[in-house]
């Protein structure tokens, strides 16, 4: 149950990120993969920090996975548009 919640949180981050047009790639494949991998890694970190787990759903793990996935999408868009050099 916990892994499914992490992946749903990553999917929600993708859906919300697709609403914002700034820096959005034409194909959502890279954003989907980035968000799901980031949410999975965040879920594993949440398990190591002892909130949530593989089989149990915790609201802190959900929020952590969502915010990490959203941050990863922001970094992806910044890197894709070459804004690292301008900042």
C-alpha positions in Angstrom: 0.0 0.0 0.0 2.8 2.4 0.8 4.5 2.1 -2.5 1.2 2.7 -4.3 0.7 5.9 -2.3 4.2 7.1 -3.1 3.6 6.6 -6.8 0.2 8.3 -6.7 1.8 11.3 -5.0 4.4 11.4 -7.8 1.6 11.2 -10.4 -0.3 14.0 -8.7 2.9 16.1 -8.9 3.0 15.4 -12.7 -0.6 16.4 -13.2 -0.2 19.6 -11.3 3.0 20.4 -13.1 1.4 19.9 -16.5 -1.0 22.7 -15.7 1.9 25.2 -15.5 3.0 26.0 -19.1 6.4 27.6 -18.2 9.2 25.3 -19.4 6.8 22.4 -20.1 8.2 19.9 -22.6 5.9 18.8 -25.5 6.0 15.2 -24.4 5.3 14.3 -20.7 7.3 11.1 -20.7 10.4 12.7 -19.1 8.4 14.4 -16.5 6.4 11.2 -15.7 9.6 9.1 -15.3 11.4 11.8 -13.2 8.4 12.3 -10.9 7.8 8.6 -10.3 11.5 7.8 -9.7 11.8 10.8 -7.3 8.6 9.7 -5.4 9.9 6.2 -5.1 13.2 7.3 -3.8 11.5 9.7 -1.4 9.3 6.9 -0.2 12.3 4.8 0.5 13.9 7.6 2.4 10.7 8.1 4.4 10.8 4.4 5.3 14.3 4.8 6.5 13.3 7.8 8.6 10.5 5.6 10.0 7.4 7.4 8.8 5.4 5.3 6.5 6.7 2.0 5.1 6.3 -0.5 2.3 3.0 -1.7 3.5 1.6 1.1 5.5 0.3 4.5 4.4 1.4 7.6 6.3 0.4 11.2 5.6 4.0 12.4 6.2 5.3 9.9 3.6 2.7 11.1 1.1 3.6 14.7 1.5 7.3 14.0 1.4 7.0 12.0 -1.8 4.8 14.7 -3.4 7.2 17.6 -2.5 10.3 15.7 -3.6 8.6 14.8 -6.9 7.5 18.4 -7.5 11.0 19.6 -6.7 12.5 17.1 -9.1 10.1 18.3 -11.8 11.2 21.9 -11.2 14.9 21.0 -11.4 14.1 19.0 -14.6 12.4 22.1 -16.2 15.2 24.4 -15.1 17.9 22.1 -16.5 16.0 21.4 -19.7 15.6 25.1 -20.5 19.2 25.9 -19.7 18.4 28.3 -16.9 21.2 27.0 -14.6 23.7 29.4 -16.3 21.4 32.4 -15.9 20.8 31.9 -12.2 
